[in-house]
Amino acid sequence: MSREVAVSVVLPAYNEEATLAGTVETTLSTLDSFLPDGSFEVLIAEDGCDDATPEIATRLANEDDRVRHVHSDERLGRGGALVQAFTAAEGETLAYLDTDLATDMTHLETLVESVRSGEYDVATGSRLLGTSDADRPANRDVPSKVFNRLVRLFLRSSVRDHQCGFKAFSREVFEDVVPAIDDDHWFWDTELLVRAQRAGYRVNEFPVAWTPKGDTKVDFVRDVLGMGGGILRTWWQVIVAPRITRRVTLAAGTLLTVLAVVLMTQYLEVSSVLDAIEGADLALVAVSALVYALSWPVRGVRYRDILAELGFEEGVGFLTGAVFVSQTGNLVFPARAGDAVRAYVVKTRRRVPYPAGFASLAVERVFDLLTITLLAGVVFLGLAATGATSLTGLAATVAGGHQSGQLAVTVAGGIGIAAIAAVGLIVASASSDSNLVRRGVRAISTDAYADTVAGVIERFVGDIQAVASDRGAFVRVGASSLLIWTLDVVTALVVFAAFDVSAAPSTLLAVGFFAVSVGNLAKVLPLSPGGIGLYEGAFALLVTGLSPVGFSVALAVAIVDHAVKNVVTVIGGLVSMAVLNVSLTTAVEEGQEVEAAPTE
């Protein structure tokens, strides 16, 4: 039958065999009550179901030419299934309803006509307006209200209920707004409303009567991780990123770098070591900077080897620059946020997917921690064997040391133990056939979206195991890690020489390896910007306890050593940002292009 379809209503369906037929019948009869015959269609967006829903949908479509079945062999997510169905739809007015028909269908005419009449561009039912009739249980009502308040606060939305599954919009809104939506599951509704408002479209939010259908509980993966992450991502994309120009980025980066240096005076008792620093040989300090600079190409080689095991061949020059940028970010941003910057750079510049990018960072961190821990352990055993120290003596040194040193050594010990345990688990899991990831995610989530989350985590763990299970790669990455941290120690030893301390070279060599290793372990946790304070505290405490060097000189050496390394890192980071043309605005634009491109 030839007909002019004006309204397309989509029913997203995932395992709805028990209710689908009744829902389609109710939807058709309601539309027929206020729309001309032949002017509407109902599309069943069947989302990779594993029950009888596909067969029922096909039967309903065969029995009534007003019904169409849009099938997907795999799970697309609620948002993904809706987009697929709306793309296939014929109407200029597009609507969708939750298949359980929790919203009273007497409101369907208001929903459709709000948009069809041209008065509004978007319409949405609301369970949170003053005249709404929605008696929701606490396990639905409380999380929903918290979520909606966060959306209104962070995303500046005027809508009160973003998740009611009862919405309509024009074809123009779909073609203009939907391509910018990143989420393909539960946050899709919210992102649609937020982006439509920011694009200037008129939104009609009206009260509805709503009755909960079925048993639902708050799901950790879907509601906490998925929704919270969606709010933060959209906040960055629509609120923050548009305000950041290249000039703002460079100015902010420079300011943060200066602040990181200034903070050194707040975390450390600088006045007590100024005299010692003034007596340092500046030529040897410059040599220490050159020694430290030599470790950076090695970092690029190591990162190349890690990515190669994950199936990505990249140049050492580019990867060295990416490492420089991320480590500079770690100096000025809290909680090691620079690691995320590197994952973003390799994704936008070289199309390395986020799971592989973060897995490569995890591999690098594990090897760093393992190498530093082994260096500290081997040197400590050597010191104990020669009688230079003992567990009892070391404990006494820590107990009698400065507060920052005590904290640093305690943190270092915990990190060292955790590093060894992590390596053991990764190596053990690499040879295991058990799928513990999906089992673990399922233990905290019953939602179907948990499969998607589990898949991402499995890929992440699998990438780590790819390096851990390849002996050749393990040896290569381990050897480069050893060289990197050896050069780190040598840098500190050259700084020691610049202060002309009165200690035997063999003692400084052993103590230097131990102090630098423990100091680096201490600054792993983001307790201060760039680990400033923790590194110096652990370094000075151990040098003082294990050698004849006084605390003031030891602290001066630690400050200069750490400052040299930070200055080299910042200079390399600024140069790399200029060469790679890394700015937040450019990164966001290119990141969107990569999202649309196929990846392996």
N, C-alpha and C positions, 0 to 999 in steps of 0.2 A: 504494500500500500504506500502510495506516495504521500508524504506529509511534510509540513514545515515545522521543524522542531524549534521551539523557542526556549524551553526550560529543560535542563538536564540535571537529574538528581542522582547522586552517587551514593551507594551503600557499601562502605568498606567492610569486607567480610573475611574474617580469619577463623576457621573452624566454627561456623555458625549453622551446622546442619540441623540443629534442633529448632531454630527460630527463623531461618532465612525465608522459607515459603510464606509464613504468616506476615513477616515484615514487608515483603514485596507486595503482597495483596493489599495490606493496609496503606502502603505508600501510594499505590496506583489508585485506589478508591478515593483517597484524600485529594490527590492532584486532580482527579477527574471531577471533583466537586466544585472547583473554582477555575479550571483552565479549559479552553476549548479542546474538543476531541482532536487528537493527532498533533497537539502542540507541545507534548512533553515526552520524555523518555526516562527510564530508570536503568542505571548501569550498576551491575554488581561487580565491584572491584575485588575480585577473589585473589587473596594474597598468599599464594603458595601453601594452600591448606593441605593437611594430611588426614582429613576425614572425608565425609561424603559431600561437603559443600560444593566442590566443582561439578559433580554430577547433578546435584539439585539445581545449581545455577544454570547449567546447560539446558536442563529440562524446562525450567521456567522461561528461558529465552525462546525455546522452540515453541512453547505454547502461546506466547503473547509477543507480538512484534513491537510492543512498547518497551520490552525488556531486552537488555543486552548484557552479555557475559564477557567481562574483560579479565582474562586469565593470566596468571603468572606462575611459571614453573617453580620459581624460588621465592623466598620471603623477601619482599621489598621494604617492609616496614609500613606503618599506617600512612605516613606522608607519601612514601614512594608509590604505594598502590593508588592513592588519590590522584597524584599527578598523572600516572599512566591512564587512569580512567578519564580524567578531565581532558587530556590531550586527544582522546578518542571521541569525546562527546561532541554533539552537534549544536547544542543550544548556546544562546548568547548570555543567558542567565544560568549560572552554575551553582548547585547546592549539594550539600552532603549531610547525612544524618547518621548517628550511631545506630548500628543494626539492632540493638536491643530496644530501640524506640523509648528510651527513658524519658525523653522530652515529649510532652503531650502533643499529639499530631494536630490538634486544633490550632496550633501556632504556625503550621506550615504555610498557610496562605500569607500571613504577615511576613514571614521570612522571605518567601519568593517574591511577593509583590513589592516589598521594600526596594528590591534591586530592579525587578522587571519594569516598574513604573518609571525608573530613572531618577527617583528622589534620592536614593542612596547608591553608593558603589559597592558597599559591603554591609551585610546584616548578620547579626549573631545573637542567639538566645543567651540569656543570662540567668544564672541561679543565685546571683549575689546582689541583685538590686532590691530595694526596699519592698517592692510589691511582688517579688518572685515567690513562688510556692515550691520550695524544695526542702523536704525534710530529710537531710542527709545524715548518715551515721558519722560519729566523730572521726573514725579512721579515714573517711573521705573528706569531711568538711574542714578539719583543722589543717591538714597538709595543703589542701586546695587554697584556703585563704592565705596561708603563709606564702605559697608560691605566687599567687596573684599580686600580693602586696610587694613582693620582691620585683616582679615584672614592672609594676607601676613605678617603683622607686628607681630601679636601674635603667629601665628602657623608656621611661617617661610616657607610658601608655595611659590613655584616659579610660580604657575599657576596664571593667571590674572583673569580669569572668572571661578568661582567655581560652579555657579548655572545654567549654560546653560543645558537645558534638552536634551542633545544629547551626550551620553557617551557610551563607550564600554570598556570591560576588559576581561581578560582571566578567565577561570574556576579556575585556580590556585589563582589568585588575589581574586576572590570571596570567595573561601574556606579559604584563609589565612587572609584576611583583614576584611571582613564583620562581622565575629563573634565578633570583638572588637568594632564595631560601636554601640553606645548607642542610638543615635537618631533614631526615626522611622517616621519622617515626613520631613519637608523641609530642615533641616540641613544635611540630610543623604548624599546628593551629595557631600557637602563640606567635611564632615568627611571621606568619601571614598577616595577622592583625597589626603587629608592631610595624612591619615594613609598609603596609598599606597606609597607616596613619602618617608615617614619616614622608610618604610620597604625596600626601595631600588628598587622599581619597576620603569621601564622606562615609562614616561608619554609623550604622544604626544598631545600638545595643538595646534590646527590649526584654522585659521580664517574661519568664516562662514558668509553667508548672512542670516539675521534674520529679520523677519517682525512680529510686535506685532499683536496678534489675540485677539479680544474681548476687553472688558473694564476691566481694572485691576487698583486697587488703592493700595497704601501702607497700609498694615494692621498692627495695633498696636500690637496685641497679637502675630501674626506670625513673623513679621519682627523685632520687637524690643525685645520682651521678648524671643521668641523662638530662634532666630538667635543669639542674644547677649548672652543668657545663654549658647548656644551651643559653642560659641567661648571660653567663660571663662572655661567651663567644659573641653573641649578638650585641651585647653592650660594647665590646671592643670594636666591632665592625660598624655599628651605626652611630655610636656616640663619640668614641675616642678617635678612631682612625681618621675620620673626615677632618678633624681639627689639627692633625699632625702633618705639617709640611716638612720638606727636607731641611729648611732653615731651623725649624723648631726641633727636629730630631738632633741635628748637630749641636745646637745650643744646649739642649737637655743633656746629651751625652757628655759634652765638655764639663757642664756644671756638676754632674754626678761624679765624674772622674776627680774633679777638684775636691768635692766633698769627701770622697773616699780617702784622699791624701790627708785632708784636714782632720778627719776622724782619728787618724793615727795618734794625734796629740791628746785625744780624749780617752783612748783605750790604754795608753801607755804612760808611764812616768818619765816623759821625755827629758825633763829638766835634770834628772839624776845621771843622765848618760851623755849630755851635750859635750862635756869636756872630752870624754873618750872619743866621741865621733869627730870632734875637731882635729884630733891627732891622727886620724886615719890617712893612709897613703892613697890619694885620689887616683893615681895611675893604676894601682892594683884594683881599686874599686871599679874602674873602667874595664880592666881585664876581666873581672868577674862578670860584668854585663855581657861581654863578648862570649864568654864560656856559656852563659845561660842562653844566649841567643842561638847557640849551636844546637840546643835541644829541640828547637821548634820545627826545623825540617824533619827531624826524627819523629816528632809527633804527627806530622803530615804523612810520613811513610807508614806509621803504625795505623793511622786511621784509614789509609788506602787499603792496607792488608785486611782490616776488619770488614770494610765495605765489600771488598772483593769476595770474601767468603759468603756474603749475603747476596751476591750476584750483581754488584754495581761496580763498574770500572771507572774510576775517576783519577784526575791528575793530582800529583803531590802538591803542586803550587796552589791550586784552588783549595784543596783540603787543609793545607797549612793556614791559609787565610781564614777559612771557616773556623778552625780551632782558635786562632787569634781572636776573632770576633766574639766567640762564645766565652772564652776565658776573660776577656775584657768585660763582658756583661756580668760575669760572676763576681767581678771586683766591685761593681757599682750597683747591681741589683740584688735584692734580698733573695734568700732561699735558692741560690744557684740557678736563678732564672736564665742565666746565659746558656745553660744546656738546651733549653727550649729554643733559644735563638738559633743555635747551630742546627737543630733539627729543622727549623723553618728555612734556614738558608739553603741547606742541601736539598730540601724539597722543592723550593721555588727555583733554584738555579740548576739543579741536576735531576729533578723529578724522582728523588729518593723518597718513597712513601714514609709517612710519619711513623708507623710501627717499626720499619727498618731503621729510620733515623734515631729513634729513641733506643732501640735495641743495640745499635752500634755504640751509642753513648754509654749504655749499661755495661757492655763488654769492656769498653775502655776504662770505666770506673772500677770495675772488678779487678782488672789487671793492675791498675794503679794501686789499689788498696792491697792486693796480694803482694805486689813487688815491694811496696814500702814496708809492709809487715814483715816480710822475709828479711829484708835488709836490716830492720831494727832487731829482729830476733837473732839473726846470725851474728851481728856485731855484739849484741848483748851477751850471747853465749861465749864469744871470744873474750870479751872483757872479764866475764866470770871465770873462764878457764885460766886467765893470766893473773887472777886475783885482784883485778882492778875494781871489781864490784861484786855484789851478791844480791840475791833477792831481798835479804834483810837490809843490806846497806841502801839499796835503791828505795825500798819502802821508807826508810828513815829520811832519805834525801827528799822524797816527795812530801812526807809529813811535815818536815821542817821548812819547806819552801814557801814561796810567796803564794797568795791565794790564786792568782791567775795561772801560775804554774801547776798548782795542785789540780785545778779544774782541767787544764789542758792534758795533763798526763792521764787523768782518769778517763777523759773522753777518748784519748788515743788508745788506751787499753781496750775499751769497749768496741771501738771501731775495728781494731786489729782482729779481735775475736770474731766479730761479725763478718769481716772479710773472708777469713778462713772458712767459716761456716757456709757463706754464700758460694764460694768456689766449690766446696764439697757437694752442696746441693745441686749446683748446675752440672757438674761433671757426672754425678750420680743419675740425675734426671735425663741426661743426654743418652744414657745407655738403657733407659727404662722405656717399656712400651705402654705404661699406664698413662691415661689421660686424666691427670689430677686437676688440671685447670678447669675444664668444663664441670667436673664434679664439685669443685670448690665454689664456682660461681652459682651453680644450681642450689648449693646449700644456703645461700643468702638471697636468692631470687627465684620466684616461680613464674615471672613474666617471660613471654616468648622473646622479648628483646635481649634476655640474658644470653641467648645463643649468639647474637651479634657481638655482644661484649666479650663473650668467651672466645669467639673466633679471633678478635683483635688481640686478646691476651695470648692465645695459643700461637699466633704468628710472631708476636714479640718474643715469647719464650723460645720458640723454634729457631728464631734468628740467633739468639744467644747460644743455643745448643749447637748451632751450625759451626760456630768457632770453637766451642769447648770440645766438641767431639772429633775435630780434625787435628791430628797430632802435629802435622806440619804447620798449620796456621797457629796452633797453640804455642809452638816453639818460636815462630817468627814474631808474633805479637809479644810474647814473653820476653824475648831478647831485646826488642826495641824498647819495651817498658823498662827493662833493667838499665839500658843505656840512658834513657831519659832521666831517670832518677839518680843515676850515678853523676850525670852532668849537673843535676840540681845540687848534689852534695859537694861536688868539686867547686861550684860557684861559692858555696858557703866557706869552703876551705881557703879559697883565694881571698875572701873578705877577712878571714882570720889573719891571713898573712899581712893584710893591709893595716891591721892593728898591732902588729909586732908583739903578739902575746908571748909570755914566757912559759912555754910548755913544749915538751918533746914532740917532734913531728908525728911519731907513731901514735902518741896519745891523742893529738888533735885529729888525726885521721880516723881513729876508731870512734872517739867521742863525737866528731863531726857527723859521721854516718848515722850514729845512733840518734843524736839530737835533731838532725834534719828530718830523719824518718819519723820520729815521734811527733815532731812539730807539724809535719804535713798530715799525719793521721789526726792530730788534734783539731785541725781547721776544716775537716771534712764536713762536720755539722755546721749549718749556717747560723752560728751564734753571734757572729759579728761580721761586718762587711769584709769580704776577702779573707776571712780568718784572722784579721788583724787583732793582735792581743793574745789570742790563743797560741799561735805559732811562736811568737816571741817569748811568751811565758814558759812554754814547754822547753824551748831551745835553751833559754838562759838558765832555767832550773837544772836541767840535766848537765849542761856544760859546767856549771858551778859545782855540782855534786860529784862529778866524775873526773874533774881536772883541777889544776891549781889556779885556773882563771877566775878572777873575782866577778861578782854578780854584775857590777856596773859595766865592765868591759864585755861580759857575755851578752848582756842585754843590748849594748851598743852594736855588737856584731850581728845579733839577731835582727835588730831594726834595719841596719844597712843592708843586710842580706835580703830581707823580705822586700825592702823598698826597691832595691835593684831589680828584683824579679818582677815586681809590680810595674815599675816604670817600663821595662822591656816589653811586658805584656800590653800595657796601654799604648805605647808607641806602635807596636806591631798591629794592635787592634785598630787604631785610627787609620794606619796606612792600608790595612786590609779592607776596611769599610769604604775607603775612597776608591781603591782598585776594583772591588766587587760592586761598587755603587749600591751599598746596602742602606736603605732608608725604610722606615716603617710604611710609608705610603706606597713606595714601589713594591715592597714585599707583599703587601696586601693585594695589590693589583695583579701581580704575577702569580700569587698563590691562587687567586680565583681562576686564572687561565689554566694552571696545572690541575685544579680540581676537575675541570671539564675535559682534560686530556686523558686518554687511556694510560693506565699504568699496569705494570706486571705484578 
